[in-house]
Amino acid sequence: MYETKYHKAASIEQAKSLLEGGDDAQLLAGGQTLIPTMKARLAAPSDLVDISKIDAISGVCIEGDVVSIGAATTHSQVAASADLRSICPALCDLAANIGDPAVRNRGTLGGSIANNDPAADYPAAMLALSAVIVTDAREIAADEFFQGMFTTALEEGEMILSVRFTAPAKAAYAKFPNPASRYAMCGVFVTVSDAVRVAVTGAGNNGVFRASEMESALEADLSPGSVEGIAPDVDDMLSDIHGDGAYRANLVSVMARRAIAAL
Ligand SMILES: Cc1cc2nc3c(=O)[nH]c(=O)nc-3n(C[C@H](O)[C@H](O)[C@H](O)COP(=O)(O)OP(=O)(O)OC[C@H]3O[C@@H](n4cnc5c(N)ncnc54)[C@H](O)[C@@H]3O)c2cc1C
């Protein structure tokens, strides 16, 4: 790991000024992705600005059917939120199955979506929930936020503060985890509100995506059978030592049917 200077920020304002003050400063949330990347010498920030203890961006807040989750809220906190479970249990279940307890106790929602790993769970949820990503500069719809593998709409130095969404009438997530890392080989998040939204992670060779053909079929018939035979193009699928494109395309179909059955 290269040398770096560590700063603990107590407020959003302090985090922003520390970010601007460093040559190549980076935000540190749970460190579950950034620290391993630094250890592998794939990242060498001049300064680490730790935002994990900023109260203003931590916690779950529910007003009516509108849910806001602070960017520094850990996976464990999301999983354990009784308020969230009463209004959107699928998101609690998703968080409860991220990585292992050590990862869940440190890793945060904000760090996960900022990183936008193609096999991460939260991007599928945010896309299917039609969430709004609130940053220190603007509000970004999930459909505009996720822009391909490890790519988002975030500008240099832009900080995610929270995510916000209206709890859907129904939601479910089905994940086929990589047996070693627990990342999604394929995860499908389905929501039903004014419209049906289906988002897929872990399978696409350009990161999280909406399964629009399945959405149309489900608009007409909200049953697992209606997506039978609908699978993404094999050429658009990830292919690696864990599974080839045909395997993942089939997984999308299987996981989608499981999620729909769980609605
Ligand atoms: C063994 C292991 C297993 C895992 N399994 C899974 C899994 O099953 N599913 C899954 O989804 N993930 C999994 N993860 C990843 C985990 O969820 C990480 O927590 C997540 O990817 C990054 O979150 P973090 O808070 O640790 O971010 P960090 O590592 O602190 O930061 C990641 C990146 O995001 C930036 N960043 C952090 N917070 C913000 C913010 N508020 N605004 C803007 N940029 C920000 C940082 O600067 C950095 O570039 C796993 C990780 C490990 C080590």
The ligand as an ORCA input file, in Angstrom:
! r2SCAN-3c Opt
* xyz 0 1
  C     -15.149    -10.345      1.031
  C     -16.118     -9.352      0.459
  C     -17.354     -9.801      0.027
  C     -18.272     -8.888     -0.521
  N     -19.488     -9.362     -0.945
  C     -20.374     -8.487     -1.476
  C     -21.669     -8.945     -1.888
  O     -22.051    -10.100     -1.738
  N     -22.514     -8.025     -2.437
  C     -22.167     -6.694     -2.572
  O     -22.980     -5.904     -3.063
  N     -20.957     -6.230     -2.165
  C     -20.075     -7.095     -1.616
  N     -18.865     -6.615     -1.170
  C     -18.547     -5.167     -1.301
  C     -19.088     -4.407     -0.101
  O     -20.446     -4.288     -0.169
  C     -18.467     -3.003      0.027
  O     -18.924     -2.563      1.219
  C     -18.896     -1.990     -1.007
  O     -18.539     -2.410     -2.279
  C     -18.157     -0.659     -0.812
  O     -18.674     -0.010      0.292
  P     -17.730      0.666      1.376
  O     -18.600      1.464      2.274
  O     -16.885     -0.373      1.987
  O     -16.911      1.686      0.456
  P     -15.360      2.068      0.386
  O     -14.550      0.846      0.123
  O     -15.006      2.906      1.568
  O     -15.397      3.007     -0.916
  C     -15.653      2.456     -2.217
  C     -15.563      3.593     -3.240
  O     -16.683      4.453     -3.111
  C     -16.277      5.807     -2.811
  N     -17.254      6.318     -1.846
  C     -17.562      5.777     -0.626
  N     -18.586      6.457     -0.061
  C     -18.929      7.449     -0.947
  C     -19.926      8.493     -0.935
  N     -20.770      8.653      0.089
  N     -19.984      9.326     -2.007
  C     -19.146      9.178     -3.066
  N     -18.184      8.199     -3.136
  C     -18.088      7.351     -2.090
  C     -14.874      5.686     -2.232
  O     -14.120      6.872     -2.424
  C     -14.322      4.496     -3.038
  O     -13.901      4.948     -4.326
  C     -17.920     -7.493     -0.622
  C     -16.673     -7.035     -0.177
  C     -15.768     -7.946      0.371
  C     -14.442     -7.444      0.843
*
